[in-house]
């Protein structure tokens, strides 16, 4: 059974509409699916990085709870705590963009 010219044209039009709808139409077109796939890969990488940070922080928290030397190091470095008989020296960097302090002559 041969297709007539009108049926052939209608079938071709339906095929074109189906291809168009498959690529650009609908809620999730082929381009949307490709974009979502790339976005999924980026989010998976971000999740892996976040999990690594969380694991590192958990290990650090456990170290602070269990290791007295680590706890002392943090107390000294972060909070400037010292033991009795020790002297604390603090050094500050000078910002070269700021003007140098000037001395004011004292009145006699």
N, C-alpha and C positions, 0 to 999 in steps of 0.2 A: 504494500500500500504506500504509494508515494505521497509526500506532503505537497500540498498546493502552495502557491506563492504567498498567499495570505497567512496560511498556517505557519509556514516557514518564517515569515517575518514576525509573527506573534511569538513563536518559540524563541527566536533570536532576541526579541525585546524582553521577554521574561528572563532569559539567561543574562542579559546585560543588567537588568534591574537586580537580579539575584547577586551578581558579582559586585555591583555597586553597593548594595546593602551589606554584603559581607565585608567589604573593605571599609566603608565610611559610615554606614548606617547602624542603627540599633544602639543599645546602651553600651555594648562593649564591641567596638569595631576592631579590626585587626591591628590598627595603629594604637588603639587604646590598650589592647592586650600586650603589645610590644612595649609600650611605655610603662605599663604596670609591672611587667617582668623585670625591666631595668630598675624600676623603683624598688622592687622587692629585693633585688640583689644589693642595692645600696643600704636598705634597712637591715638586711641580714648582716652586712659588714659592720654597721653601727651597733647592732645588738651584740655581736661577738666582741667588739671593742669595749662596750659597756660591761659585759660579763667579765672580761679580763680585769677591768678597773675594780669591779666589785670584789673579785677574788683577791686582788692585791690588797685592797683595803681590809678585807677580812683577815688576811694573813698578818697585816700590820697591827690590827687590833688585838689579835691573839698574842702577838709578840709583846705588845705593851702590857697585856694582862699577866703574862707569864715570865718575862725576862726583866729583871730589875736593872740591869745595865742599860737596856734600851730605854726604859722609863727614865732613868737618871740622865741619859744623853738628851732626851727630849726636854726634860725640865731645865737643863742647863742651856741648851741652844735656843729653845723657843721662848722660854719664860725668864731667862737670865738668872736662874737660881744658882746660888753658890753654897758651899759648905762653910761652917765656922772656920775662921782663920784664912780663908781664901780671899783674894782681891779680884774684883771684876773690872776688866778694862773693856771699854766700848770704843770702837772706831767708827767714824762717820766719813763718808765720802763728801768732798767739797764739790758743789756744782759750779763748773767754770762759767756758766751763764750768769750767775749771781755776782753782783759787785762785791769787791773785797771789803771787809769791815774797816772802817776808819777809826782812828783814835782821836778822841777829843782831848785837847790839852786842858789840864785841870787849872783852875784859877788859883793864883798864889795867895 
